[in-house]
């Protein structure tokens, strides 16, 4: 498709019915949005925003822009359904006072000292996975590596027994998959079922933990049960749904970070060589992966008053789609934004959102990315992806469903 075609395509871009090629490669569409339609009304009355400055301002303003999604998710999921209860109760889609209470507990458990204590376990997990791949003719870097790391780390954070972690990934994919703009009946039913099964499992786990509490210094579930770090305890529903959120949020995005990083370094051999010559660049490498292929491509806010956006009148209660993937390619902020550059500085990407809702687990996610990518490249410097890579097929989350490779 030519640049003129992309320009024409984005003038009428509908997230509910994306144009051909958008799911496979949205980035040319993002570039056209930034240039020609940075504030784009949608047929359903919502508005799509793509500029870095707009997203950054909206993330910081909790007065005009709400994270509460009850109005948007009622028609989407059905009021009172499992998906509605989950997504309107979890940290990311809530406003104070719930957001404040839950965030205090989580931040008190994810201090720099606490994360430093997790690093030896993270290294051991990564090395075990690297050992398990040794000698194999072909591996899948998602199934055999990237997706396993965050499940184990967050499973450790909540002290989920090892033998009970099997269903966590499928539950997570089904629940987060329901956040796509358009859903089939089958996807909706699968999401509802996943929340119900996940919640039933957690009810049992919480009951056991109440009987035998863990060490609140290392066990976030025990902290959540006790309400430590907050002004008051969580209700049972708030507790269960935010446990689901912790497992989901840390799994999908970190899996995508690691998988995207391995794919990008293979696709840009000159950058891969620079990293292999100087592993001191691993920190800036992870930041560039986060910018260039943000694991989470979209966020949302709802307006709390009538306002003007770039000359467009936006009514109170309008749903805003915040295109993180486009904002991270904004030429007003990033020099040569279509270039993957592991030495890029400064790198003011919005992969972790911003403001009061900035990702609570960003330090842990960065550490997971640095350890996973760094140790993988040191162990298997000559890895090669095959032509059979499979995109995740999602709009909101950017990653791979499968990354077959030789080592």
C-alpha atoms as one frame of an Amber mdcrd trajectory, in Angstrom:
protein
   0.000   0.000   0.000   1.366   3.444  -0.935   1.654   6.350   1.482  -1.267
   8.029  -0.314  -3.327   4.883   0.266  -2.464   4.855   3.970  -3.476   8.520
   4.190  -6.866   7.786   2.620  -7.291   4.666   4.750  -6.765   6.376   8.096
  -9.191   9.206   7.364 -11.964   6.643   7.869 -10.133   4.173  10.125 -12.558
   2.310  12.377 -11.036   0.329  15.234 -14.124  -1.886  15.283 -13.505  -2.774
  11.630  -9.782  -2.236  11.006  -8.528  -2.025   7.406  -6.762  -4.922   5.710
  -3.215  -5.293   6.979  -3.744  -3.324  10.183  -3.445  -6.270  12.579  -0.343
  -7.625  10.844   1.459  -4.280  10.539  -0.249  -1.257  12.113   2.811   0.982
  12.017   2.348   2.573   8.560  -1.228   3.342   9.628   0.092   4.905  12.852
   2.483   7.120  10.886  -0.392   8.279   8.671  -2.585   8.953  11.720   0.107
  11.117  13.295   0.517  13.116  10.109  -3.058  13.404   8.881  -5.562  12.474
  11.621  -4.067  12.670  15.142  -7.544  13.267  16.612  -9.934  10.948  14.803
 -13.655  10.527  15.639 -14.872   6.949  15.481 -18.237   5.767  14.092 -19.338
   4.624  17.568 -18.814   8.101  19.062 -15.417   7.419  20.629 -12.236   9.268
  19.591  -8.835   7.865  18.563  -5.777   9.863  19.676  -2.226   9.217  18.507
   0.056  12.161  19.429   2.578  11.727  22.224   1.777  15.144  23.733  -1.946
  14.395  23.882  -1.463  11.000  25.548   1.103  12.341  27.999  -1.226  15.183
  29.032  -4.261  12.922  29.360  -2.389  10.355  31.459  -1.444  13.097  33.918
  -4.888  14.698  34.181  -7.193  12.610  36.386  -9.751  15.413  36.656 -10.861
  15.627  33.014 -10.066  12.014  32.127 -11.314   9.016  34.086 -10.028   5.435
  34.079 -13.363   4.062  35.296 -14.870   1.853  32.592 -18.306   0.944  33.956
 -20.103   2.970  31.284 -17.980   1.571  28.436 -17.880  -2.049  29.631 -21.578
  -2.372  30.476 -22.675  -2.625  26.818 -19.525  -4.532  25.866 -19.632  -7.304
  28.487 -23.057  -7.013  30.108 -23.476  -5.471  33.571 -22.889  -8.010  36.327
 -21.133 -10.556  34.098 -17.750 -12.045  35.081 -15.757  -9.907  32.611 -17.615
  -6.759  33.676 -16.949  -7.423  37.370 -13.287  -8.115  36.713 -12.408  -5.254
  34.401 -14.340  -2.631  36.398 -12.765  -3.697  39.689  -9.122  -4.131  38.687
  -6.515  -1.460  39.345  -6.036  -0.299  35.762  -9.718   0.491  35.125 -10.568
   2.201  38.396 -10.367   5.655  39.940  -9.772   6.634  43.572 -10.512   5.530
  46.203 -10.194   1.902  44.942  -7.204   2.696  42.742  -5.440   4.452  45.610
  -5.974   1.608  48.092  -4.858  -1.179  45.764  -1.899   0.739  44.375  -0.587
   1.505  47.876  -0.527  -2.199  48.697   1.198  -3.125  45.454   3.817  -0.390
  45.582   4.614  -1.265  49.182   5.327  -4.826  48.016   7.313  -3.836  44.912
   9.969  -1.652  46.491  13.480  -1.614  44.977  14.645  -3.831  47.854  11.844
  -6.337  47.226  12.594  -6.470  43.510  16.300  -6.917  44.217  15.381  -9.978
  46.297  13.536 -11.404  43.263  16.520 -11.145  40.913  18.313 -14.377  41.925
  15.077 -16.350  41.424  14.524 -14.657  38.074  18.039 -15.540  36.913  17.567
 -19.139  38.060  14.255 -19.394  36.170  15.779 -18.001  32.973  18.820 -20.274
  33.202  16.646 -23.351  33.744  14.682 -22.528  30.595  17.890 -21.950  28.638
  19.238 -25.309  29.848  16.008 -27.062  28.836  16.356 -25.782  25.259  19.935
 -26.970  24.838  20.455 -29.534  22.099  16.999 -29.195  20.583  16.725 -28.887
  16.803  14.023 -26.221  17.035  12.347 -24.330  19.870   9.457 -21.893  20.189
  10.769 -18.755  21.875   7.277 -17.874  23.132   6.107 -21.222  24.495   9.517
 -22.457  25.649  10.869 -19.178  26.989   9.101 -15.795  26.900   5.676 -16.835
  28.210   7.043 -19.019  31.005   9.176 -16.377  32.699   6.465 -13.925  33.882
   4.103 -16.719  34.917   6.778 -18.091  37.243   7.860 -14.684  38.566   4.333
 -13.458  39.314   3.380 -16.905  40.550   6.239 -16.517  43.031   5.059 -13.003
  43.910   1.646 -14.349  44.955   3.145 -17.658  46.121   0.945 -19.743  43.826
   1.945 -23.405  44.301   4.055 -24.586  41.356   1.756 -27.514  40.588  -1.224
 -25.151  40.237   0.212 -22.721  37.675  -0.740 -24.674  34.548  -4.023 -22.870
  33.705  -2.754 -19.340  34.431  -1.560 -18.496  30.932  -4.732 -19.601  29.138
  -6.914 -17.768  31.659  -4.827 -14.633  31.165  -4.980 -14.747  27.358  -8.751
 -15.225  27.378  -9.435 -12.402  29.853  -7.140  -9.871  28.221  -8.295 -10.941
  24.772 -11.746  -9.652  25.731 -10.320  -6.117  25.746 -10.041  -6.117  21.958
 -12.296  -3.480  20.354 -14.443  -6.070  18.545 -15.279  -9.525  19.937 -16.924
 -12.648  18.622 -19.500 -14.441  20.750 -16.993 -17.255  21.237 -14.281 -14.869
  22.514 -16.759 -13.260  24.896 -17.919 -16.613  26.264 -14.321 -17.781  26.675
 -13.453 -14.613  28.592 -16.404 -14.970  30.961 -15.509 -18.615  31.610 -11.860
 -17.755  32.283 -12.788 -15.116  34.880 -15.184 -17.526  36.609 -12.634 -20.344
  36.729  -9.808 -18.035  37.791 -11.949 -16.492  40.537 -13.010 -19.915  41.849
  -9.371 -20.996  42.003  -8.379 -17.824  43.865 -11.207 -18.195  46.377  -9.669
 -21.501  47.383  -6.105 -20.113  47.366  -7.105 -17.118  49.505  -8.899 -19.379
  51.982  -5.730 -21.446  52.328  -3.599 -18.334  52.723  -5.863 -16.952  55.416
  -5.339 -20.200  57.323  -1.580 -20.246  56.693  -0.354 -16.698  55.946   2.891
 -16.202  54.071   5.683 -13.737  54.779   4.210 -10.323  53.916   7.699  -9.140
  52.957   7.699 -11.482  49.978   4.110 -12.691  49.571   1.941 -10.035  47.893
  -1.216 -12.116  48.365  -0.756 -12.061  52.127  -0.245  -8.275  51.935  -3.420
  -7.878  49.880  -5.419  -9.992  52.353  -4.174  -7.959  55.284  -4.537  -4.643
  53.439  -0.999  -3.662  54.375   0.100  -0.341  52.933  -3.469   0.936  52.470
  -5.925   2.797  54.653  -8.431  -0.034  54.663  -8.742  -3.641  53.572 -10.080
  -4.710  50.206 -13.463  -6.349  49.881 -13.430 -10.006  48.869 -14.357  -9.115
  45.264 -11.703  -6.382  45.091  -9.125  -8.798  46.475  -9.888 -11.625  44.026
 -10.197  -9.422  40.942  -6.957  -7.587  41.626  -5.110 -10.876  42.104  -6.362
 -11.803  38.633  -5.193  -8.396  37.399  -1.686  -8.829  38.829  -1.242 -12.183
  37.118  -2.729 -10.976  33.833  -0.996  -7.622  33.584   2.436  -8.995  34.326
   2.071 -12.004  32.054   0.892 -10.789  28.644   2.947  -7.604  28.500   6.215
  -9.149  29.696   5.810 -12.113  27.361   5.428  -9.640  24.501   8.403  -7.578
  25.672  10.726 -10.593  25.625   9.347 -12.083  22.401   9.354  -8.754  20.582
  12.901  -8.113  21.752  14.211 -11.420  20.410  12.429 -10.855  17.086  13.677
  -7.279  16.713  17.276  -8.192  17.494  17.134 -10.972  14.885  15.576  -8.611
  12.327  18.225  -5.929  13.011  21.532  -7.840  13.052  23.625  -4.681  13.322
  21.859  -3.783  16.573  22.180  -7.331  17.840  25.924  -7.198  17.180  26.250
  -3.897  19.052  24.556  -5.439  22.073  26.684  -8.572  21.928  29.789  -6.411
  21.826  28.608  -4.373  24.817  26.032  -5.927  27.142  26.084  -2.672  29.073
  23.547  -1.587  26.442  20.939  -4.058  27.712  19.070  -1.367  29.671  18.683
   0.971  26.688  17.912  -2.045  24.464  14.892  -2.955  26.583  13.705   0.663
  26.512  13.916   0.726  22.713  12.011  -2.557  22.420   9.319  -1.035  24.647
   9.140   2.015  22.386   9.463   0.366  18.993   7.074  -2.541  19.614   5.116
  -1.574  22.704   3.615  -4.723  24.269   0.440  -2.739  24.963  -0.590  -0.691
  21.932  -3.712   1.018  23.281  -5.036   2.548  26.458  -8.369   4.219  27.210
  -9.802   7.116  29.181 -13.292   8.585  29.503 -13.939  12.325  29.526 -15.567
  13.733  32.659 -16.656  17.029  31.064 -17.304  18.567  27.661 -13.991  19.662
  26.148 -12.161  20.555  22.958  -9.511  18.303  21.408  -7.686  19.903  18.510
 -10.826  21.758  17.429 -13.099  18.743  17.897 -15.912  19.112  20.442 -15.865
  16.049  22.713 -18.830  15.474  24.992 -18.663  14.343  28.603 -18.565  10.542
  28.845 -16.744  10.009  25.536 -14.413   7.012  25.353 -10.905   7.935  24.180
  -8.621   5.365  22.526  -5.033   6.285  23.371  -2.756   4.800  20.707   0.486
   4.148  22.573   2.023   2.424  19.542   1.580   5.596  17.470   2.657   8.014
  20.224   5.916   6.095  20.526   6.614   6.884  16.850   5.795  10.582  17.088
   8.483  12.511  15.150   7.922  15.528  17.403   9.423  13.496  20.242  11.634
  10.819  18.654  14.357  11.410  16.089  13.934   9.068  13.106  11.194   7.139
  14.964  10.948   4.288  12.431  14.559   3.322  13.196  15.251   0.641  15.819
  18.202   2.023  17.793  19.287   0.316  21.010  21.404   3.350  21.991  18.505
   5.815  21.717  18.616   8.540  24.359  16.477  10.174  25.520  13.662   7.676
  25.133  10.453   9.135  26.537   8.226   6.268  25.440   4.767   5.689  26.909
   4.841   1.894  26.969   4.054   1.988  30.704   1.446   4.769  30.320   2.026
   7.695  32.697   0.766   9.817  35.549  -0.926   8.229  38.591  -1.735   5.135
  36.512   1.836   4.492  35.355   2.404   0.728  35.430   2.974  -0.337  39.031
   5.186  -3.243  37.920   7.388  -1.332  35.480  10.627  -1.896  37.418  10.002
  -5.640  37.627   9.059  -5.809  33.920  12.243  -3.991  32.944  14.327  -6.360
  35.071  12.646  -9.406  33.500  13.354  -8.042  30.023  16.977  -7.247  30.793
  17.735 -10.620  32.378  15.845 -12.658  29.780  17.260 -10.941  26.679  20.765
 -10.555  28.059  21.208 -14.125  29.256  19.544 -15.583  26.147  21.930 -13.752
  23.820  24.941 -14.720  25.901  23.878 -18.372  25.851  22.638 -18.583  22.235
  24.361 -15.770  20.301  23.662 -17.383  16.900  19.939 -18.055  17.258  17.853
 -17.680  14.116  14.112 -17.319  13.662  12.444 -19.464  11.033   9.902 -18.104
   8.538   7.048 -19.644  10.523   6.622 -16.876  13.124   2.974 -16.227  14.028
   1.681 -12.798  15.092  -0.561 -12.629  18.127  -3.407 -11.346  15.968  -4.502
  -8.701  18.443  -4.914  -4.970  18.159  -4.492  -3.914  21.782  -1.549  -6.184
  22.610   1.417  -6.490  20.238   3.369  -9.724  20.324   3.783 -13.175  18.834
   1.755 -16.307  19.359   4.725 -18.376  18.178   8.404 -17.697  17.392  10.012
 -20.900  16.062  13.795 -20.701  16.118  17.011 -22.642  15.835  19.688 -22.080
  18.428
